[in-house]
Amino acid sequence: MYDVILAPFVEFGFMRRALVGCLALLLGATPIGVFLTLRRMSLTGDAMAHAILPGAALGYLVAGLSLGAMTFGGVIAGVAVAILSGLVARTTVAREDSSLAAFYLISLAVGVVIVSTRGSNVDLLHILFGTVLALNDAALFLIAGIATITLFGLAVIYRPLMMECFDPGFLRSVSPLSPVAHYGFLVLVVLNLVGGFHALGTLMAVGIMILPAAAARFWTRDITPLLAIGVLGAFLSGFVGLLLSYYASLPSGPAIILTAGAFYLFSLSFGPDGVIMTRLRPHRHLEA
Amino acid sequence: MSVPMDGMILHFENLTLGYDRHPAVHHLDYAIRTGALVAVVGPNGAGKSTLLKGIVGGLVPLGGEIRLTGIKVSEIAYLPQKADIDRSFPISVFDMVAMGLWRKTGALRGFGREGERKVAEALAIVGLGGFERRPIGTLSGGQMQRALFARLLLQDARLILLDEPFTAIDSATVRDLKGLIRRWHGERRTVVAVLHDLDQVRTDFPETLLLAREQIAAGSTENVLTPANLDQARRLTEAFDEEAALCGR
């Protein structure tokens, strides 16, 4: 048992780094994912992940494979797309989803053009699929720093954010904090996507946010356990996913996401609010 | 709070509110006394909901002004006709009702024992005692409305705006919630409610504002809800005119 589960991490430094990076990332990214699903913005996360690409690619053009430059570029591009689409939605007839789609598609096309004209295919693969098995100290600190900012940020905007999700009209009637909650949350989304793309790549970063969060919804009807179950499920996915990639020689990012996907399918089937348990619930009703 | 006992809390001065330059409330002049219990009635499209939306700042006047005396916009308690509440959101009745304590807790402060006691008390008053832990998704329409009133109660506001609070609500709930409105009136809170059931207005609301975009009549309910006034209101609510000329007033 020990040999199978712990030995890879004890024996190899890169596996330990990958595990630490994953756990740190998931600690912040999963609560963000929970709020994305509750705000019905699951696909927004996907769009934002693509929106980050040109910023990261520009950073790469200017400074090579530099962590700082790519992070900075990614955050700027992501926040710009979030704010622009938010502004368009609030000041014109366009809805937020259509304006976001417009801006992220433009952003994505710009990113692919930049990468394909100047970078090599290896670089494109790095950006798309990340390098969780090659996280250096700087990348680990960056991911841990993002997780720290995320948890503090969420603690501060937790109540207004919850009200903004549940009853935005009420929040606006009692407090001017509604835009703070909305845009503050979007900034946290972008930060976590950027952290995620160093480890898992742009395509996979959203998966680890959304899948455990969506899975947790089948286990509970209250937000506090929802956050806890989401994070636990995500930790488990990261741990098992890394082992899977180690033993089966799979690329690590997709292995982690696939494990999270398995957790989702398991929850969908066997969770108390999942497909099977709701069918099996006794037909006899209660007295009151 | 330096509000004279019989001062006005709310002034509409030559107020025009609307959408896309088309007026929904047109040149309204009226004032509401502190502690008044006012029904706003009128045909569909008469601008009743628009008026409430304007009071809470959700709509910038096309002309004229709304003046609040001794109260800030954020201190008004407002129950919209169709709140865009996500009823599948995973929180309990307690969490929802406790949002009414926002002015005391803000974003960061805890509820404390005092807060928990107040929430329980408010739930008991609206007839939902013991519902604290229930997920809001399991509430019926009437229970949800009771819970929303409990939240209003906790807001402890001196000006309360209700937009069609009794639409599609069972009669027992209506009776209880009307009791709550009378209680607020007794506490000298100002209550302005948009209603369409004129019998309800006659029995429970001493003062009425009859709107048909323009003010048709206002004052004591029995003088306002006359057949002649109601008939005039019905005729005055013109259809939306795409080619309407500029208003000369």
Interface residues (C-beta under 8 A of the other chain):
Chain A: L38 V156 I157 Y158 R159 P160 M162 M163 C165 F166 D167 P168 G169 F170 R172 S173 V174 S175 P176 L177 R217 T220 R221 D222 I223 L226
Chain B: V56 G58 S74 I76 A77 Y78 P80 A83 D84 I85 D86 F89 P90 I91 S92 D95 M96 M99 W102 R103 T105 G106 A107 L108 P135 G137 R151 Q155
